[in-house]
Amino acid sequence: MQRFDLGRRKFVTFTLAAGAAAVAARAGQRPIPFIRTSAKSGLENPILGSGEHRYECIHDWLTPPDGLVWGDTHGLAQDSAGRIYVAHTVHPSSTKPFAVVVFDDRGKFLSAWGEAFRGGAHGLDVREEHSFSPSGEFLYHCDINRHLVVKTDLSGKEVWTAEWPKESCKYEAKEKYTPTNVAFLPDSGDDAPGDILVGDGYGSSYIHRYTAEGKYVKTIIGPGADKGQVSCPHGLWIDPRSGKPRLAVADRANRRIQYFSLDGEHAGFVTDGIRMPCHFKTRGEIMLVPDLESVVTLLDKDNKVIVHLGDGHPSNLRGQPREKFIPGKFIHPHSAIFLKNGDILVAEWVPIGRITLLRRIGS
C-alpha cells in the first residue's frame, strides 16, 4: 500500500423565517446565536454561539500537504493519541491519490494513505478493540464507490472488508447498496467488541447488523417515511445519554432524527431544530449534529436545541471558489467530532473540501 509521509447529493432547501427568530427572542426564549468578529486578545476570527457555548471559528484549520488537494471532505475521527483522520474523495486536480490524511492534535500533517478509497471515502470512525489479535485501535471506512465497509489499522492496513449483504435478500445488485456510516453496539462481555450497525444511506435505506468480524447477521430497519422506517439513514450513533443505550439515526431524507432500541424497535423522533442531519457524536450530555442544511447544532440531554452554530442557510456556495465562502457561515456540514479538549471539528461536503475548527472559548 502506498503512503505519503512528511519527515449530496441532491437535496431540497427551505427558507427559514427570520421574523420567527425575532419573535422568539422578544418572548424570552432560547438566546439567539450570533456571529461577531472580536479584536480582543488578538482574535480576528468570527465568534459563534452564545453563553457558555461560544467558539472561535477557524476555517481551513487542516489543509492537505503539497500535491494533495481536498475533494469532498466527508469523514472525521480522532484516536486515543490525539491523531486526527480526515476522509475525503480527492480532487480531480490532485497529483497525489491519498484519501485518508492524518494530522496531530495541533493540526500538523503527519501522513496520508488510502489510494483505494479515492472517490469513495465517506464515513469514518475509530474503535479500540482488545479481544482480537492484533488488539488496538481500528478505523472503519465506508466506501460509497466500491459499496464496501472496510476495517483497517491506524496505518491503513486492511483487516477485513464487508461487501454488499447478498444474504439479506434485499438487493438485486451491489449497486443498490451504498453504506455511509457505521455505529458500534456495546461490548458483548469479556472485552469482546460489540457488533456493528451499517447504514445504507445512499443505497436502499436499510440498516444492517454485522458481527465484529464483518459477517452479516440480519437487517433491523427498512425504508420508508412511517414510524420505524428510514430514508437515507446517513449517520448512526449509539446514544448513552438517557442511561439506556439507544440507536440514533440521522434519518436525513425524512428530515428528522429517529431513535430505536438496539434491536431496531422505534423509540421516538426528534424534529425541533433538525433539518437534514448527517451524523452524531456525544460528549457528556451534549449531542453534536452536523446538518447538511448549512448548520451545526448542539442538543441537550433531552434533545432540545442548545445552539445553532454558523447557520449559513440558505446556501448556494457548494460549487463556488473558496474566496466566495462567508466567514463564520457553514455551507454543508457533513461530519463533525468533539476533539479530546472539547473543541469541535467540522468537515463539509464541498468539492474543494473545508475543515473548520470551532475552538471553545466558553462564557
C-alpha positions in Angstrom: 0.0 0.0 0.0 1.4 3.4 -0.9 1.8 6.0 1.8 2.8 9.7 1.8 4.6 10.8 4.9 6.2 14.1 5.9 9.8 13.7 7.9 -25.1 15.2 -1.9 -26.3 14.7 -3.5 -29.5 16.4 -4.3 -31.5 17.9 -1.5 -34.3 20.4 -1.0 -33.7 23.7 0.7 -36.2 25.6 2.8 -36.0 29.3 3.8 -36.2 30.0 7.5 -38.4 32.8 8.7 -36.2 35.5 10.3 -39.2 37.1 11.9 -39.9 33.9 13.9 -36.5 34.1 15.5 -37.0 37.8 16.4 -40.4 37.0 18.0 -38.8 34.1 19.9 -36.1 36.5 21.2 -38.7 39.1 22.3 -40.6 36.3 24.1 -37.7 35.5 26.2 -37.0 32.1 24.7 -33.6 30.5 24.0 -30.9 33.1 23.2 -30.5 33.7 19.5 -27.0 32.6 18.5 -24.8 35.3 16.9 -21.7 35.7 14.8 -19.3 38.5 15.5 -15.7 39.3 15.0 -13.6 40.1 18.0 -10.4 42.1 18.2 -9.9 41.3 21.9 -7.0 39.1 22.8 -5.9 39.2 19.2 -8.9 37.2 17.9 -9.7 38.0 14.3 -12.0 35.0 13.5 -15.8 35.0 13.9 -17.2 34.1 17.2 -20.1 31.7 17.1 -22.7 30.7 19.6 -23.9 32.1 22.9 -23.4 31.8 26.7 -21.0 29.0 27.6 -21.2 27.6 24.1 -19.1 30.1 22.3 -16.5 29.2 19.7 -13.8 30.9 17.7 -14.4 29.8 14.1 -11.2 28.9 12.3 -11.9 27.8 8.7 -9.3 25.7 6.9 -7.6 24.7 10.2 -6.5 21.5 8.5 -5.0 21.7 5.0 -3.5 18.9 2.9 0.2 18.8 2.0 1.6 19.9 -1.3 0.4 17.8 -4.2 -2.7 16.6 -2.4 -6.0 18.6 -3.0 -9.1 18.1 -0.9 -12.2 16.7 -2.6 -15.4 16.5 -0.7 -14.4 16.2 3.0 -16.7 13.5 4.3 -15.4 11.9 7.4 -13.5 12.6 10.6 -12.1 10.6 13.5 -9.6 11.1 16.4 -7.7 8.3 18.0 -6.6 8.0 21.7 -3.3 9.5 20.9 -5.0 12.6 19.6 -4.3 12.0 15.9 -7.0 13.3 13.6 -8.0 11.4 10.4 -9.8 13.0 7.5 -11.6 11.0 4.8 -12.0 12.9 1.5 -12.8 11.9 -2.1 -9.6 13.6 -3.5 -10.0 16.4 -6.0 -9.5 15.6 -9.7 -6.6 18.1 -9.8 -4.7 16.4 -7.1 -1.4 14.9 -8.1 -1.4 12.5 -5.1 -4.2 9.9 -4.7 -4.5 9.6 -0.9 -8.0 9.7 0.5 -7.1 9.5 4.2 -5.0 12.3 5.7 -3.6 12.2 9.2 -2.7 15.2 11.4 -1.6 15.6 15.0 -3.8 17.3 17.6 -2.3 20.6 16.8 -3.1 20.3 13.1 0.3 19.3 11.8 0.3 17.0 8.8 1.7 13.5 9.7 0.9 11.1 6.8 -1.5 10.3 4.0 -2.7 6.9 2.6 -5.7 5.1 1.2 -5.4 5.4 -2.5 -8.1 2.6 -2.8 -10.6 5.0 -1.2 -10.1 7.7 -3.8 -13.6 8.9 -5.0 -15.4 6.8 -2.4 -14.1 7.8 1.1 -17.1 8.7 3.2 -18.0 7.6 6.8 -15.1 7.2 9.2 -15.0 6.1 12.8 -12.5 4.6 15.2 -12.8 1.9 17.9 -10.5 0.4 20.4 -10.6 -3.5 20.5 -8.7 -5.9 22.8 -10.2 -9.3 22.3 -8.8 -9.8 18.8 -5.2 -10.3 17.7 -3.8 -7.9 17.0 -5.5 -5.7 19.5 -5.5 -1.9 19.5 -7.5 0.8 17.7 -9.0 0.4 14.3 -10.6 2.6 11.7 -13.9 1.7 9.9 -14.3 3.2 6.5 -17.5 3.4 4.4 -16.6 3.4 0.7 -19.5 4.7 -1.4 -17.8 4.0 -4.8 -16.9 0.4 -4.1 -20.0 -0.3 -1.9 -17.9 -1.6 1.0 -17.2 -1.3 4.7 -13.5 -1.7 5.3 -11.7 -2.1 8.7 -8.1 -1.1 8.8 -5.5 -0.4 11.4 -4.4 3.1 12.1 -1.8 3.0 9.3 -4.3 1.8 6.7 -3.5 -1.9 6.7 -6.7 -3.8 5.8 -8.1 -6.2 8.4 -11.3 -7.1 6.7 -13.8 -6.0 4.0 -17.6 -6.4 4.2 -19.2 -6.4 0.8 -22.9 -5.9 0.0 -25.2 -8.2 2.1 -26.4 -10.6 -0.6 -27.7 -13.0 2.1 -30.2 -10.3 3.3 -32.2 -10.8 0.1 -32.8 -7.0 0.0 -30.8 -6.2 -3.1 -30.7 -7.2 -6.7 -27.1 -6.0 -7.2 -24.3 -4.4 -5.1 -25.0 -1.0 -6.7 -28.3 -0.9 -4.7 -26.2 -0.9 -1.5 -24.1 2.2 -0.6 -23.0 2.3 3.1 -22.5 5.8 4.5 -21.7 5.3 8.2 -21.4 2.7 11.0 -22.2 2.5 14.7 -20.7 0.2 17.3 -23.0 -1.8 19.6 -21.9 -2.1 23.2 -19.3 -4.7 24.0 -20.7 -8.2 24.4 -18.7 -9.1 27.6 -15.2 -10.3 28.3 -14.0 -7.2 26.5 -15.3 -8.7 23.2 -16.2 -5.8 20.9 -19.9 -5.4 20.1 -21.5 -6.0 16.7 -21.5 -3.3 14.0 -24.5 -1.5 12.5 -24.2 -0.2 9.0 -26.5 2.5 7.5 -27.2 2.0 3.8 -27.7 5.8 3.4 -27.1 6.2 -0.3 -28.5 2.9 -1.4 -31.8 1.4 -0.4 -32.2 2.8 3.1 -31.7 -0.3 5.2 -29.8 -0.7 8.4 -27.9 -4.0 8.8 -26.2 -5.7 11.7 -22.8 -7.3 11.3 -20.5 -9.2 13.7 -17.3 -7.6 14.8 -15.6 -9.8 12.2 -17.6 -8.2 9.4 -20.1 -11.0 8.9 -23.8 -10.2 8.1 -26.2 -11.0 10.9 -29.6 -9.5 10.0 -31.4 -6.4 8.7 -33.0 -4.5 11.6 -34.6 -1.4 9.9 -36.1 -0.8 6.5 -37.0 2.1 4.1 -40.0 4.4 4.3 -41.4 7.5 5.9 -43.5 6.0 8.6 -42.6 5.4 12.3 -39.9 2.7 12.4 -38.8 3.4 8.8 -36.0 5.5 7.5 -35.0 7.3 4.3 -31.3 8.0 3.7 -30.1 6.7 7.2 -26.9 8.7 6.6 -25.5 8.5 10.1 -25.8 6.2 13.1 -24.8 6.6 16.8 -25.3 4.6 20.0 -26.6 7.3 22.3 -25.9 6.5 26.0 -27.2 9.8 27.5 -30.6 8.5 28.8 -28.9 5.8 30.8 -30.1 3.1 28.4 -28.2 3.0 25.1 -30.4 3.7 22.1 -29.7 3.9 18.4 -29.9 7.4 17.0 -30.4 7.5 13.2 -29.8 10.6 11.0 -33.0 10.0 9.0 -31.9 12.6 6.6 -34.4 12.5 3.7 -37.2 12.4 6.3 -35.7 15.5 7.9 -35.6 14.0 11.4 -33.6 12.1 14.0 -35.2 8.8 14.8 -34.5 6.7 17.8 -34.6 2.9 18.0 -33.8 0.2 20.5 -30.6 -1.7 19.8 -32.8 -4.3 18.1 -34.4 -1.8 15.7 -37.7 -1.1 17.5 -38.9 2.5 17.1 -38.4 4.6 20.2 -39.1 8.2 19.2 -38.4 11.2 16.9 -36.5 14.5 17.2 -37.6 17.1 14.8 -37.4 20.5 16.6 -34.4 22.4 15.1 -33.5 19.5 12.8 -33.2 20.0 9.1 -31.1 17.4 7.3 -28.9 15.6 9.9 -25.8 13.8 8.7 -24.3 12.2 11.8 -23.7 12.5 15.5 -21.2 12.5 18.3 -21.9 12.9 22.1 -19.8 14.4 24.9 -21.3 14.2 28.3 -24.9 15.3 28.0 -24.4 17.1 24.7 -25.1 15.8 21.2 -23.3 17.3 18.2 -25.2 17.2 14.9 -23.7 18.3 11.6 -26.6 19.3 9.4 -26.3 19.3 5.6 -28.6 22.3 5.5 -25.7 24.7 6.5 -25.6 24.5 10.3 -24.0 22.6 13.2 -26.4 22.0 16.1 -25.8 21.2 19.8 -28.6 19.3 21.6 -29.0 18.9 25.3 -29.7 15.6 27.1 -33.4 16.0 26.3 -32.6 16.7 22.6 -33.6 20.3 22.9 -31.5 22.8 20.8 -28.8 24.5 22.9 -27.5 26.5 20.0 -27.2 26.5 16.2 -23.6 27.3 15.1 -22.6 29.0 11.9 -26.0 28.9 10.3 -25.5 29.7 6.6 -28.9 28.6 5.3 -29.8 29.1 2.6 -26.5 28.5 0.8 -25.8 28.2 -2.8 -22.0 28.1 -2.4 -21.2 24.4 -2.8 -19.6 24.8 -6.3 -18.2 28.2 -5.7 -14.5 29.1 -5.2 -13.1 29.4 -1.7 -12.9 33.2 -1.8 -16.7 33.4 -2.0 -17.2 31.4 1.2 -18.6 33.5 4.0 -16.5 33.6 7.3 -18.5 32.1 10.1 -21.1 30.6 7.9 -21.2 26.9 7.0 -22.1 25.6 3.6 -22.9 21.9 4.0 -21.6 20.3 7.3 -21.2 16.6 6.6 -19.3 15.3 9.7 -18.3 16.7 13.0 -16.5 15.4 16.1 -15.7 16.6 19.5 -11.9 16.7 19.9 -10.4 15.5 23.2 -10.1 19.0 24.6 -13.8 19.8 23.9 -13.2 21.8 20.7 -15.3 20.8 17.6 -14.0 19.9 14.2 -16.3 20.1 11.2 -15.9 18.6 7.7 -18.0 20.0 4.8 -19.5 18.5 1.7 -18.0 20.9 -0.8 -16.0 19.8 -3.9 -12.8 21.6 -2.7 -13.2 20.5 0.9 -13.2 22.5 4.1 -12.2 21.6 7.7 -13.2 24.1 10.3 -12.1 24.2 13.9 -14.5 25.6 16.5 -12.3 26.4 19.4 -14.2 26.7 22.5 -13.8 29.9 24.4 -16.7 29.5 26.9 -18.6 32.3 28.6 
